[in-house]
């Protein structure tokens, strides 16, 4: 039987999850996610797919996060006409997240085209529109956990709860050319949740596999001793430290699950008297819609009743309109703003950062992963100035990080999860991670019995899986070289250079000194490149 595995995304980078299993009879895609992070990576979203969408038999989604599902509308628009298999939770979340993604792209492109027109540059088009996203939803086929589904000729799949997000799944897949031969058994981990999640159960999965494709987001991290109680204590301490009479605590947060967990913890702390009553603004239309989905699925969640109770608190305020969002700026007492996007790359959080970063009575608390090259990562690493919407902003606000809200298992938890899946006979592929995390997890797994050494593929690598072990038959790296993944790119360096130039000119003592600085810069630009 001919059997190949293509790595079209989330290889040596965290985003853009997309894997294609191919036989002579069918081609099944697992995830079709959007690239996030640096502009170099995000530009891949605008390119043609490296495969023929019309030739894909089916798509199996692990969960609804945009880095796993965000290019589904583009896939359908490009000719894919097959079924999309996903749990009911994923289907419901995708029905709001994908149209929201299309809407955001339309709005951002509209703003960009206004700037391009002023600069005499060409107009650009969104990757897809809200209408395209709505059209793609008709392809979704909800499936339950734990039941085999025939998804394509020679392919059947079974979904296991991954403990990461409402509806999240690890996908077990069996592939065979006919009923007479033993199938090849795969497990695509999706995103694996940590041991202590407020709303999700511990991740589950099958044993005795041929191949495992394993996420590695926090493969180099050990959150020893994490509990919900410890997390709440640390959140309490961060809020107390942030409190200023006329200040604000800004929390960039994923609209789905992270926001809902934060709400429960904040309301529990207020109810227990460990925090005073503080207005909490959820400034994200998507978070409002996602919360409605969570309420419908409350019976499937751990602590679902606690979530319902938190949502009914008079201190929780959801904003819908732009006018309501702007009105938050007129509040003169301490308050908390939770807004998307979690990496500060889009959404209303950028407007709030623009309003608050220059004030020393503000605190920004990061509660999720910040990919290299994102505004969130740049702030987290201590930038003194940033550019938002083309405007230079001085950073005086405090930057804090609380990584105990991560929806991802840490290194020891990933190793324990894989240990429960053993034996794995033929291959382990590590994906969905930056280089330090990938290499740390690879080293950690090296001592496991009944498991082969883990391989770290690159984007567009192709492996032949027909033999007893995986063999790479095509090397990727043309679309996105490994040297460009998971790190800052020239766009980040350019933005930093502009800030450095502004600083140098501002620091010059007088007009003559400023002119000297400008002449030196011009002279440097005239010199031949010595690199």
QUIWO-V182601 format. One record per helix or strand of 3 or more residues. SS is the DSSP state (~ for helix, > for strand). FROM is the first residue (numbers start at 1). LEN is the number of residues. Records with the same first field share a line. If there is no record, write none. Layout:
SS: FROM-LEN + FROM-LEN
//
This chain:
>: 4-6 + 18-5 + 27-4 + 58-3 + 83-5 + 140-4 + 149-4 + 155-7 + 169-7 + 184-5 + 209-7 + 248-5 + 280-3 + 316-3 + 335-5 + 362-5 + 385-4 + 391-4 + 398-4 + 424-8 + 462-3 + 471-4
~: 39-8 + 53-3 + 66-4 + 72-6 + 88-32 + 130-10 + 228-15 + 258-14 + 285-12 + 298-3 + 304-8 + 322-9 + 349-8 + 375-6 + 403-3 + 411-9 + 435-11 + 482-3 + 490-18 + 511-16
//
